Amino acid sequence: MKIISANSVKIVEDYTKNLDEDSLVIFDCDNVLTTVRVGTFNVRNKDFLKNYLREGSVSKDEFYDKIRLILINENTYIVNQRMIDLVANLARRNIRHMVATSYSVRPLKEVPDPMQWRIDNLHKMGYFFEKSWPDQKEDLVLNNFGTDHNPIFRDGILFCDIFSKGDCIRSFFEYIGLTPKKVIFIDDVLRNLSDIGEFCDENKIEYIGIEYLESQYISSSIPFSDDLGKIQMDQLMSKSIWLKDEEAHEILSNS
């Protein structure tokens, strides 16, 4: 297992340029392929969010369900245009690639099919992952998680919901009988990189995890503060309302 930190897409380019067809490249979505300009969810402010969830005893299930309201109410941005070119280049070279995201599979009133919403959003930006999986025409549901919101693989994207990416990747590989010789996983969360690295080590798969942190340089126009983040999270968790940075900042200024 090898895990490195990268503040630039060039490092990802360097590690993927000489792969052969027995390799697999896995991308996280949020803060790797796309991002929102929201201070509360910037990588630099992860300690605030971690503390808020712990102190408020917010369950992982509840948080992952609510967080989608942010994505559908904020503009989504590409972290780096060169990542789109990198994914397209992998497709041209027949290097298998996919996304593993913690995005929820559960319907929302505003978005009855949130998985398709996310796929369509990626398509609008120029990301296409289904090209590596031409035989996968229907949803692949990983039923061994024992819930009514099991992880689902659709169009090259594994929607993990509340479950760890390591467990989901393990289950996915077993389900389709996939054992690549080499896996490269790009994520902004170190724990996810370690989980999949342990699985690869167990199965003697060469592994490189890349902690990709370029999104931390994409900032909201409103300076982040714990008070601003608390207003946003309180509204989100208690009322299912997402206040944009500007709206939360106005409330703070008038208080």
N, C-alpha and C positions, 0 to 999 in steps of 0.2 A: 504494500500500500504506500502510495506517495501522495501527499496533500500539500499544495502550494497556495499562496495567496497572490491575487492578481488585481491591480488597479487599472489595468488596460486590456482592451480586447486583443492586443497584439500577442499577449502571452497565450491566450486561447488559440489564436491562429497558429502560433508556433507549435503547440502540442498536437494540433489536429491536421497539420499539413502533410504528414507522411504516413497516415494511417492506411491500412489495407482493408479489404472487404470483410475480414473476419472481426472487425472492430465495431463497437457501438458507442455513440456519443449521446449522452443524456443531458438535457438542459432543464434547469428550473425555469419558471416563467417570470414571476414577479421579481423585479430588481435584477434580472439577468437579461431577459429578452425585452421586457417592457417595464414601465414604472409609472407611478403617479407622483405629481409634485405636491406631496403632503408631508409636512414636517414630522408628524406623529409616526409615520411609517418609513421614514428615512433610516437607513442602516445605522447612521451615526447616533440615532435616538432610541436604539433598541432597548437600552436599559430602562428607559421610562416605561415603555410598553410592557416589558417583562414584569416590572414592579407593580404596574397598575393591575395587570391580570392576576398576579399573586395576591395582592392586598385586597382586591375585590372578590377574590375566590371565584373568578370567572372560569367556567369550564372550557376546555378546548373545543368541545362540540358546539357550545353557544357562540364562542368567538369566531370559529371558522364559518358558522352560518351567517353571522352578522357582517363579517368583513366584506362580503360580496356587495353589500350596499354601497361601500366606498367606491369599488371599481365601476359600478354602473352609473355613479353620480359624478365621477371625476373624469377629466380627459386623460387618456392613456398615451404615454410617450415611448418611443423607442429609446432604449438605453444607449445604443451605439449602432448607427447605420451599417457599420462593417459586420455586425453580427448577422444581419440579414444576408449579406453576401456570403458569409461563412457557411450558413445553413444551406444556401443554394449550391454552394460549391461541394458540400458533402453529398448532396443529391446527385450532382453531375458525376461524381466519382464512385457512386454506388456504395457509399459508406452509410450504413444504417444509423439513423438518428431518431430521437424521440424527446418528448417532454415529460417530466414527472412534476406535477404541481399539487399543492395542498388545496387547490380550489375545490369547493364542495359540489357534490353531484345532486344535491337536493333542490327541488323547484322553489322559486320565489314567485310571489304574486306578480311582481313587476317583470320577471323573466322566467317563464314556465320551463324553459330548457336552458339552464345556465351553462351547461357544457358547450352547447352549440353557440351560445353567445360568445363564449371565450374563443372558440375556434374561429368564428367569423371575425372577431376582433383581431386575431393574429393574422388572418388572411388579408384584412384591410391594410395591415402594416407591411405585408410582404413575406410573412412566415408561412411555410407549408410543410408539414411534417408527415402527411399521409402518403407522400411519395415513396417512403421507405417501407410501407406496409400495404402494398397493392392487393394482397389477398385477404386483408382484414376489412370486410365490407360491413359487418355488423358490430354493435357494441360487444365488447368482451367484458363480462361482469365477473369479478373475482369474488365468488360466493363464499369463500372459506373464512370471511371476516365476521360472519354471523350477525349482521345488522340489516336494516332496511335501506341503508345507504352505503353499500359495499363499493369499493373502488371500481372504476370503470375505465377501460381503454377504448378510446375512439379517435380515429383519424390521426394516429401517431402520438396521442396525448393520453397519459395515464393520470386520471383524476383521483387523487389519493384521499380526498376528504380529510377526516380527522386522523387517519392512520399514518404511521411513520413511512417515509419514503423507502427506507430499507426493507421493511416488511412487504410493502407493495411491489417493489422491484423483484424481490425474492419470489413472491407468489406469481407474478407475471412471467418471469423466466421459466418457472416450473410448469405453468399452464401451457405455454406455447412451445416448450422444449428448446429454449434458447440458451446456448452457452458460448458467448463470444470469447475470443482469445484475449481481447483487451477492452476495457471500459474506461471512458473518460466522462466524468460527471461534473457539470458546472453549476454551482449553487452559491448563494450568498450566506448560507447558514452552515457553519462548521459541523454541527451535529449530524446534519443530513449526509454530509460528505463522509464522515466517519462511519455511519451506519452502513452505507453501501460499500465502503471500503472493507469493512469486516466481512460482509457477505462474499465479496470477491476473493478475499484472502482464503476463506473457507473452501471456496470452489476453485482455487488456483487460477483465478482470472487476473491477468495483469491490470492494475488499477491506478489511475491518476485522478485525484479530486482537485478541482480548482475553485478556491474560495474567491468568487468574482465580486469585487466591491466597487465597480465603477459608478454604480447608481448613487453612491453616497455624495457624488459631486453635483447631482441634479437636485436643486433645492427649490422650495416654494419661495414666492416673493415675500412671504410673511415670515419673519424670524420665529423659530420654534421656541416655546417655553413649556414647562410642565403644566402651568395653568391653562394654556391654550389646549394642550393635549388632553387634559382632564375634562374640559368642557366638551370636546369632541367625543371622547370615549363614553362619558356619562350619558350623553344624548343617544349615542349609538346603542349602547347596551340596555338602557332603560326604556327608550322610546322608538328604537329602530329608525332613528333619524340621523343622517350624516350631515354635519355642518362643515362646509368648506373652510379652509384656513381664514379666508377673508371674513366669513360670517362669525366664526369663533373669535377672531381678533376684534371685531366690532363690539361683540358682547363684553369682552374684557375691557375695552376702552370706555364703555358706558357704565361699568360697574364701580 
